[in-house]
């Protein structure tokens, strides 16, 4: 079988910080890990646009090449990503791929990938339209323009890889075709042995993610106080960035009260290995957003066999389906969630088993890579029947 030459368009998360290696989001990193094990089937050319000059390694793996262009601020959203579009067009002309796969509509990748005239597919990690319905995302001008570009780009791709049924439902009316291909989890979550010991005198509930209105840490902080009032073993530990914005100012008094009384802990950002240590030392995760296209932190927690309490929304329903130890309540059923947590605590917080094995069969990098490869073959076969202009 002939190897596929893939152009993989993705954001480099270094954002001007001169680290030696490019840094991608967790989902993109995981699927590239899967691609690296497919040397006989895939040659992958990663395309990035960076803000200023950054170290640019030639290769990330034997079959994965790295291409980047150093751009200025005006090359990004200020010019509707025109600099990125031009740079991507030049790199694609050099690479001559068989197929293009762009990652996300939140920045420049989707519009840049449109420069390729051959088969192209887009992965959507977040439904910008759905997020904007629930909250006015800030800065308003940025997200307003990005949402317009999202609606412009999606129907111009041959299809959309959707990370959950929730994304499929939100995009099917404007996408030519959809595939359900969930995000992958980074290998470290499956391969790291458990070393942390869970304490029995304090039951730790984790919440992981940047503080944001749609993630509702303010409501979880209120829930934490209600639970702790009835069971003093409960400790709610928050891992993520708390910004000096309106939502951060709303949460801060609740955090300070919880820290003073001993039922809240705020740690800030953590590396993947540190997050694994936190997961292994904790007992449960609480995750209650209003909008969730996939819910990677949920899958990561379940890969370490945690108990899970959360909202029955978006991709969380896909991830938890058939997985032991998962309790889902409707979006605003805080009383029901509190009751479920207190019942579990009254039973001495029994830990589930077998979650990790189920999650591995669904979200391991090699699983995602093979799902992607099947999608690429389908696109290429369709292109042979209906050549692109």
TACOR-V810082 format. One record per residue. N is the residue number from 1. PSI is psi in radians with two decimals (999 if undefined). Layout:
n psi
N PSI
N PSI
This chain:
n psi
1 2.32
2 2.39
3 2.53
4 2.35
5 1.85
6 2.31
7 2.11
8 1.84
9 2.08
10 2.70
11 2.35
12 2.01
13 0.20
14 -0.54
15 0.95
16 -0.14
17 2.16
18 0.97
19 2.69
20 -0.69
21 2.57
22 2.70
23 2.11
24 2.98
25 2.84
26 -0.74
27 -0.79
28 -0.70
29 -0.77
30 -0.76
31 -0.57
32 -0.60
33 -0.72
34 -0.70
35 -0.60
36 -0.39
37 0.16
38 0.80
39 -0.55
40 -0.13
41 -0.39
42 2.37
43 2.08
44 2.28
45 1.86
46 2.26
47 2.20
48 2.66
49 2.23
50 2.68
51 1.74
52 3.00
53 2.26
54 2.68
55 2.40
56 1.57
57 2.60
58 -0.70
59 2.57
60 -0.32
61 2.91
62 -0.56
63 0.29
64 2.01
65 2.70
66 2.22
67 2.35
68 2.75
69 2.32
70 2.15
71 3.03
72 2.94
73 -0.68
74 -0.19
75 -0.14
76 -2.34
77 -0.46
78 -0.49
79 0.46
80 0.68
81 0.48
82 -0.69
83 -0.69
84 -0.71
85 -0.80
86 -0.77
87 -0.74
88 -0.69
89 -0.74
90 -0.77
91 -0.69
92 -0.64
93 -0.61
94 -0.71
95 -0.64
96 1.06
97 2.87
98 -0.53
99 2.61
100 2.39
101 1.91
102 2.52
103 1.75
104 2.69
105 0.10
106 -0.37
107 -2.19
108 -0.21
109 -0.78
110 -0.83
111 -0.52
112 -0.68
113 -0.37
114 -0.22
115 -0.23
116 2.30
117 -0.19
118 -2.85
119 2.33
120 2.51
121 2.66
122 2.29
123 2.31
124 2.07
125 -0.40
126 2.28
127 1.73
128 -0.65
129 -0.72
130 -0.70
131 -0.72
132 -0.39
133 -0.67
134 -0.63
135 2.64
136 1.79
137 2.46
138 2.53
139 2.37
140 -0.74
141 -0.78
142 -0.95
143 -0.48
144 -0.79
145 -0.75
146 -0.63
147 -0.69
148 -0.72
149 -0.59
150 -0.88
151 -0.48
152 -0.75
153 -0.75
154 -0.88
155 -0.17
156 -0.02
157 2.73
158 -0.33
159 2.99
160 2.22
161 2.09
162 2.33
163 -0.14
164 2.89
165 -0.51
166 -0.73
167 -0.71
168 -0.83
169 -0.62
170 -0.27
171 -0.19
172 -0.46
173 -0.33
174 -0.19
175 2.50
176 -0.65
177 2.67
178 2.59
179 2.46
180 1.82
181 1.70
182 2.73
183 2.72
184 2.75
185 2.45
186 2.49
187 -0.53
188 -0.51
189 -0.41
190 -0.54
191 -0.33
192 2.15
193 2.64
194 2.19
195 -0.50
196 2.46
197 2.35
198 2.33
199 2.59
200 -0.24
201 -0.18
202 2.18
203 1.98
204 2.17
205 2.21
206 2.51
207 2.13
208 2.23
209 2.75
210 2.48
211 2.10
212 2.63
213 -0.70
214 -0.19
215 -0.24
216 0.75
217 -0.44
218 -0.75
219 -0.63
220 -0.61
221 -0.70
222 -0.71
223 -0.73
224 -0.75
225 -0.72
226 -0.76
227 -0.82
228 -0.60
229 -0.55
230 -0.34
231 1.82
232 -0.08
233 -0.34
234 2.26
235 2.21
236 2.05
237 2.12
238 2.19
239 1.98
240 2.98
241 2.27
242 1.87
243 2.80
244 0.84
245 -3.05
246 -0.75
247 -0.67
248 -0.72
249 -0.53
250 -0.68
251 -0.50
252 -0.79
253 -0.63
254 -0.69
255 -0.81
256 -0.71
257 -0.78
258 -0.69
259 -0.71
260 -0.70
261 -0.27
262 0.22
263 0.05
264 2.43
265 2.36
266 2.10
267 -0.33
268 -2.86
269 2.66
270 2.64
271 2.87
272 -0.75
273 -0.62
274 -0.65
275 -0.68
276 -0.73
277 -0.72
278 -0.76
279 -0.73
280 -0.41
281 -0.25
282 3.01
283 -0.55
284 2.81
285 2.49
286 2.14
287 1.92
288 0.96
289 2.94
290 -0.37
291 2.23
292 1.88
293 -0.64
294 -1.20
295 0.97
296 -0.67
297 -0.49
298 -0.83
299 -0.68
300 -0.73
301 -0.76
302 -0.46
303 -0.33
304 0.29
305 0.71
306 2.74
307 2.60
308 2.31
309 2.27
310 -3.02
311 2.42
312 1.24
313 2.69
314 -2.49
315 -0.23
316 -0.61
317 -0.67
318 -0.82
319 -0.73
320 -0.17
321 2.12
322 0.14
323 2.25
324 2.62
325 0.30
326 2.26
327 2.04
328 2.41
329 2.78
330 2.79
331 -0.75
332 0.36
333 1.23
334 -0.59
335 -0.74
336 -0.66
337 -0.76
338 -0.76
339 -0.73
340 -0.72
341 -0.78
342 -0.64
343 -0.78
344 -0.74
345 -0.68
346 -0.41
347 0.20
348 0.56
349 1.06
350 2.38
351 2.41
352 2.88
353 2.65
354 -0.12
355 -0.78
356 -0.71
357 -0.72
358 -0.79
359 -0.65
360 -0.67
361 -0.36
362 -0.65
363 0.23
364 2.60
365 -0.70
366 -0.54
367 -0.83
368 -0.71
369 -0.76
370 -0.63
371 -0.71
372 -0.77
373 -0.73
374 -0.69
375 -0.74
376 -0.77
377 -0.70
378 -0.74
379 -0.75
380 -0.67
381 -0.69
382 -0.61
383 -0.59
384 -0.59
385 -0.60
386 1.48
387 2.51
388 2.68
389 999
